């Protein structure tokens, strides 16, 4: 039996624009998915899912994972819980040259599905890592990140970026621009997360931005502007560029700007906007949606208790919590 965990993430800047080769800065947070894998003597795959913001269930199926198991739960929940596990299994089999490998897999996660915190990337990274190690093959972090990206791209019809999976695999703060991925230094980032209890449809939201970008030059300019904003923001992460307090203040201003640009692209929602404004009015340096949008989470910068308290009393906010930066990525537990 082999166990791995991988962290979720928040975006300091750059979601959506990163799909078009612009830079982004995601940061790993200490909300994790844990995947336990045990090899089988046949080619069957048995998956037990729990703590995934849906009722837990267990399914078992044989052969390839191209289809979906026949199980008595809503199809959308099967898609959400199984798609990335299937893709992780295929990548693990390919990595070790064992196309007929079977596994018993248990997935547990404290990261809500579809909420902008990188749940799919964390499950995929931890799943590939645990499955390959169970078969006696340990992948370097960059190969693990690359295979997890390929898995996400397969599930998302090629619309994934490397940002989430690279961040989950290596931890900390990272900079991603196209295929160029690297860890970067950051000041202490006092993240506060608000969650509206919902989830956006990532594929639909990405497709909506793509349609706007193709129809209107100013929408394409907005995507490019997000990239320029990220380039400005990453300079503020350098400890040589002013005091920590001054840099946090300016980072917060850029987060506010980034949220406005994302809102203009149609990926925010009333609940996300309400949480963003509650955080700002409570004194946060800045606040923005994180992830695909349409529902899910916002992230704010505030070292004081005020933003956390304000979000806890904001209508539409189901949960608020402080999120520590996860300085390491995938963890090998057993």
C-alpha positions as CSV (number, residue, x, y, z in Angstrom):
1,X,0.0,0.0,0.0
2,X,1.3,3.5,-1.0
3,X,0.0,6.8,0.2
4,X,0.6,10.3,-1.3
5,X,-0.9,13.7,-0.7
6,X,-0.7,16.9,-2.8
7,X,-1.8,20.4,-2.0
8,X,-4.5,22.6,-3.5
9,X,-3.7,26.1,-4.6
10,X,-4.9,29.7,-4.9
11,X,-4.0,32.1,-7.7
12,X,-2.3,35.2,-6.7
13,X,-2.7,36.4,-10.3
14,X,-3.2,35.1,-13.8
15,X,-6.0,32.6,-14.1
16,X,-7.7,32.3,-17.5
17,X,-4.9,34.3,-19.2
18,X,-2.5,31.4,-18.4
19,X,-4.4,29.2,-20.9
20,X,-3.2,31.6,-23.7
21,X,0.4,31.5,-22.7
22,X,0.4,34.5,-20.4
23,X,2.2,34.1,-17.1
24,X,0.4,33.2,-13.8
25,X,1.5,32.9,-10.2
26,X,-0.4,30.1,-8.3
27,X,0.5,29.3,-4.7
28,X,0.1,26.0,-3.0
29,X,-1.9,25.9,0.2
30,X,-2.3,23.5,3.1
31,X,-5.5,21.9,1.9
32,X,-4.7,18.5,0.5
33,X,-5.9,15.5,-1.4
34,X,-4.7,12.1,-0.2
35,X,-4.6,9.1,-2.4
36,X,-4.0,5.5,-1.2
37,X,-3.1,2.9,-3.8
38,X,-2.7,-0.8,-3.5
39,X,-1.7,-3.0,-6.5
40,X,-4.1,-5.8,-7.5
41,X,-3.4,-9.2,-9.2
42,X,-5.8,-8.4,-12.0
43,X,-6.5,-5.4,-14.3
44,X,-9.5,-4.1,-12.3
45,X,-9.6,-0.7,-10.8
46,X,-11.6,-0.1,-7.6
47,X,-12.1,3.4,-6.5
48,X,-13.4,4.6,-3.1
49,X,-14.1,8.3,-3.0
50,X,-14.9,10.2,0.2
51,X,-14.7,13.8,1.5
52,X,-15.0,15.2,-2.0
53,X,-17.9,17.6,-1.3
54,X,-20.3,14.8,-2.4
55,X,-21.6,11.6,-0.9
56,X,-18.8,9.0,-0.9
57,X,-19.1,5.9,-3.0
58,X,-17.2,2.9,-4.2
59,X,-17.0,1.6,-7.8
60,X,-15.1,-1.2,-9.5
61,X,-14.5,-1.9,-13.2
62,X,-12.2,-3.9,-15.4
63,X,-10.0,-3.3,-18.5
64,X,-9.3,0.2,-19.7
65,X,-10.7,3.3,-18.0
66,X,-12.0,4.9,-21.3
67,X,-15.6,4.5,-20.2
68,X,-17.4,5.2,-17.0
69,X,-18.5,2.6,-14.4
70,X,-22.2,1.8,-14.1
71,X,-23.0,3.1,-10.6
72,X,-26.1,4.3,-9.0
73,X,-25.2,7.9,-8.4
74,X,-25.8,11.0,-10.6
75,X,-23.6,11.0,-13.7
76,X,-22.2,14.5,-12.9
77,X,-20.8,13.2,-9.6
78,X,-19.2,10.2,-11.3
79,X,-17.6,12.5,-13.9
80,X,-16.3,14.8,-11.1
81,X,-15.0,12.0,-8.9
82,X,-13.7,9.6,-11.6
83,X,-12.4,11.6,-14.6
84,X,-9.1,12.7,-13.0
85,X,-8.6,9.4,-11.2
86,X,-9.0,7.6,-14.6
87,X,-6.5,9.9,-16.2
88,X,-4.0,9.4,-13.4
89,X,-4.3,5.6,-13.7
90,X,-3.6,5.8,-17.4
91,X,-0.5,8.0,-16.8
92,X,0.8,5.7,-14.1
93,X,0.4,2.7,-16.3
94,X,2.2,4.4,-19.1
95,X,5.0,5.6,-16.9
96,X,5.9,2.1,-15.7
97,X,5.0,0.3,-18.9
98,X,2.2,-1.7,-17.2
99,X,-0.9,-1.2,-19.3
100,X,-2.7,-4.0,-17.5
101,X,-1.9,-2.9,-13.9
102,X,-4.8,-2.9,-11.5
103,X,-5.3,-0.9,-8.4
104,X,-7.4,-0.4,-5.3
105,X,-7.6,3.4,-4.9
106,X,-9.0,5.5,-2.0
107,X,-9.3,9.2,-2.5
108,X,-9.8,11.6,0.4
109,X,-9.7,15.4,0.0
110,X,-10.3,18.5,2.1
111,X,-10.4,20.6,-1.1
112,X,-13.9,21.3,-2.4
113,X,-14.5,20.2,-6.0
114,X,-14.6,22.8,-8.7
115,X,-14.1,25.7,-6.3
116,X,-11.0,27.2,-7.7
117,X,-8.6,25.5,-5.2
118,X,-7.1,23.0,-7.5
119,X,-8.8,19.8,-6.3
120,X,-8.4,18.0,-9.6
121,X,-4.7,18.8,-9.9
122,X,-4.1,17.6,-6.3
123,X,-6.0,14.3,-6.9
124,X,-4.2,13.7,-10.2
125,X,-0.7,14.5,-8.8
126,X,-1.2,12.4,-5.7
127,X,-2.8,9.6,-7.7
128,X,0.0,9.3,-10.2
129,X,2.7,9.5,-7.5
130,X,1.1,6.8,-5.3
131,X,0.3,4.5,-8.2
132,X,3.8,4.6,-9.8
133,X,5.5,4.2,-6.4
134,X,3.3,1.3,-5.6
135,X,4.7,-0.3,-8.8
136,X,8.3,0.4,-7.7
137,X,8.9,3.5,-9.9
138,X,9.4,6.9,-8.3
139,X,8.9,9.9,-10.6
140,X,11.0,13.1,-10.3
141,X,8.8,16.1,-9.4
142,X,9.0,17.7,-12.9
143,X,8.0,14.4,-14.6
144,X,5.2,14.0,-12.1
145,X,4.0,17.5,-12.9
146,X,4.2,16.9,-16.6
147,X,2.2,13.6,-16.5
148,X,-0.4,15.2,-14.2
149,X,-0.7,18.1,-16.8
150,X,-1.2,15.6,-19.6
151,X,-3.9,13.9,-17.5
152,X,-5.7,17.2,-16.9
153,X,-5.4,18.2,-20.5
154,X,-7.0,14.9,-21.6
155,X,-10.0,15.4,-19.3
156,X,-10.4,19.1,-20.1
157,X,-10.1,18.6,-23.9
158,X,-6.7,20.3,-24.2
159,X,-7.8,23.5,-22.3
160,X,-5.6,22.9,-19.2
161,X,-2.5,24.9,-18.3
162,X,0.5,23.5,-16.5
163,X,-0.1,26.0,-13.6
164,X,-2.2,23.9,-11.2
165,X,-0.4,20.6,-11.6
166,X,3.1,22.1,-11.4
167,X,2.2,24.0,-8.3
168,X,0.7,20.9,-6.6
169,X,3.7,18.8,-7.5
170,X,6.4,21.1,-6.3
171,X,4.6,23.3,-3.7
172,X,5.3,26.9,-2.7
173,X,4.7,29.8,-5.1
174,X,5.4,29.1,-8.8
175,X,5.5,31.1,-12.0
176,X,4.1,29.5,-15.1
177,X,4.2,30.9,-18.6
178,X,3.4,28.4,-21.3
179,X,5.8,25.4,-20.8
180,X,8.2,27.4,-18.6
181,X,7.5,26.5,-15.0
182,X,9.6,27.4,-12.0
183,X,9.4,28.0,-8.2
184,X,9.8,31.5,-7.0
185,X,10.4,33.2,-3.6
186,X,7.6,35.1,-2.0
187,X,7.1,37.2,1.2
188,X,4.8,35.8,3.8
189,X,1.4,35.8,2.1
190,X,-1.4,36.0,4.7
191,X,-4.1,34.2,2.6
192,X,-7.8,34.2,3.7
193,X,-10.2,32.1,1.6
194,X,-13.9,32.5,1.3
195,X,-16.0,29.7,-0.2
196,X,-19.6,30.1,-1.4
197,X,-20.4,26.4,-1.3
198,X,-20.7,26.2,-5.1
199,X,-18.6,25.3,-8.1
200,X,-18.1,26.7,-11.5
201,X,-18.0,24.7,-14.8
202,X,-14.4,25.1,-15.7
203,X,-14.8,24.0,-19.3
204,X,-17.8,26.2,-19.9
205,X,-16.1,29.2,-18.3
206,X,-12.9,28.7,-20.3
207,X,-14.9,28.3,-23.5
208,X,-16.8,31.5,-22.7
209,X,-13.6,33.5,-22.4
210,X,-12.2,32.0,-25.6
211,X,-15.4,33.0,-27.4
212,X,-15.1,36.6,-26.1
213,X,-11.5,36.7,-27.0
214,X,-12.1,35.5,-30.6
215,X,-15.1,37.9,-31.1
216,X,-13.8,41.1,-29.6
217,X,-10.3,42.6,-29.8
218,X,-10.8,44.4,-26.5
219,X,-11.4,41.0,-24.8
220,X,-8.2,39.7,-26.2
221,X,-6.5,42.9,-24.9
222,X,-8.0,42.2,-21.5
223,X,-6.3,38.8,-21.5
224,X,-3.0,40.4,-22.5
225,X,-3.5,43.0,-19.8
226,X,-3.8,40.3,-17.2
227,X,-0.4,39.0,-18.4
228,X,1.1,42.4,-18.0
229,X,-0.3,42.7,-14.5
230,X,1.3,39.4,-13.5
231,X,4.7,40.6,-14.8
232,X,4.3,43.7,-12.6
233,X,3.2,41.7,-9.6
234,X,6.0,39.1,-9.8
235,X,8.5,41.9,-9.4
236,X,6.8,42.8,-6.1
237,X,7.5,39.3,-4.8
238,X,11.3,40.1,-4.9
239,X,12.4,40.9,-1.3
240,X,14.7,43.6,-2.7
241,X,11.8,45.6,-4.0
242,X,10.7,47.5,-0.8
243,X,9.5,46.5,2.6
244,X,7.2,43.5,3.1
245,X,4.3,45.7,4.2
246,X,4.7,48.0,1.1
247,X,4.8,45.0,-1.2
248,X,1.7,43.4,0.4
249,X,-0.2,46.7,-0.1
250,X,0.8,46.9,-3.8
251,X,0.1,43.1,-4.3
252,X,-3.3,43.6,-2.9
253,X,-4.0,46.5,-5.3
254,X,-3.0,44.3,-8.2
255,X,-5.3,41.5,-7.0
256,X,-8.2,44.0,-7.0
257,X,-7.3,45.0,-10.5
258,X,-7.0,41.4,-11.6
259,X,-10.5,40.7,-10.2
260,X,-11.9,43.5,-12.2
261,X,-10.4,42.2,-15.4
262,X,-11.8,38.7,-14.7
263,X,-15.2,40.2,-13.9
264,X,-15.2,42.0,-17.3
265,X,-14.5,38.6,-19.0
266,X,-17.7,37.3,-17.4
267,X,-16.2,34.7,-15.0
268,X,-17.2,36.2,-11.7
269,X,-20.6,35.8,-9.9
270,X,-22.7,37.7,-7.4
271,X,-21.5,35.5,-4.5
272,X,-17.8,35.9,-5.5
273,X,-18.2,39.7,-5.9
274,X,-20.0,39.9,-2.5
275,X,-17.1,38.1,-0.8
276,X,-14.5,40.2,-2.6
277,X,-16.1,43.4,-1.4
278,X,-16.6,42.1,2.1
279,X,-12.9,41.4,2.3
280,X,-11.9,44.7,0.9
281,X,-14.3,46.6,3.3
282,X,-12.8,44.7,6.2
283,X,-9.4,46.1,5.4
284,X,-7.8,43.4,3.3
285,X,-4.9,44.5,1.1
286,X,-6.8,43.0,-1.8
287,X,-9.2,40.3,-2.9
288,X,-10.1,38.4,-6.0
289,X,-11.7,35.3,-7.3
290,X,-9.4,32.3,-7.6
291,X,-9.6,29.6,-10.3
292,X,-12.1,29.4,-13.2
293,X,-14.8,31.4,-11.3
294,X,-18.5,31.2,-11.8
295,X,-18.8,30.2,-8.1
296,X,-16.4,28.7,-5.6
297,X,-13.7,30.7,-3.8
298,X,-12.1,34.1,-3.4
299,X,-8.7,34.8,-1.9
300,X,-7.7,37.8,0.1
301,X,-4.5,39.1,1.6
302,X,-4.9,40.1,5.3
303,X,-2.7,39.3,8.3
304,X,-5.4,40.5,10.7
305,X,-8.5,38.6,11.8
306,X,-10.9,41.2,10.3
307,X,-11.3,39.7,6.8
308,X,-11.9,36.2,8.2
309,X,-14.5,37.5,10.6
310,X,-16.2,39.6,7.9
311,X,-16.4,36.6,5.5
312,X,-17.9,34.4,8.2
313,X,-20.8,36.9,8.4
314,X,-21.2,37.6,4.6
315,X,-24.4,36.2,3.1
316,X,-23.5,33.5,0.6
317,X,-20.2,32.6,2.2
318,X,-20.5,29.0,3.3
319,X,-17.0,28.7,4.8
320,X,-14.0,31.0,5.4
321,X,-10.6,29.9,6.5
322,X,-7.0,31.1,6.7
323,X,-4.8,29.2,4.2
324,X,-1.1,28.7,4.9
325,X,1.4,28.5,2.1
326,X,2.3,24.8,1.5
327,X,6.1,25.0,1.1
328,X,6.3,21.4,-0.1
329,X,4.3,19.8,-2.9
330,X,3.6,16.1,-3.1
331,X,4.3,14.2,0.1
332,X,5.1,10.5,0.3
333,X,3.3,9.3,3.4
334,X,3.9,5.5,3.0
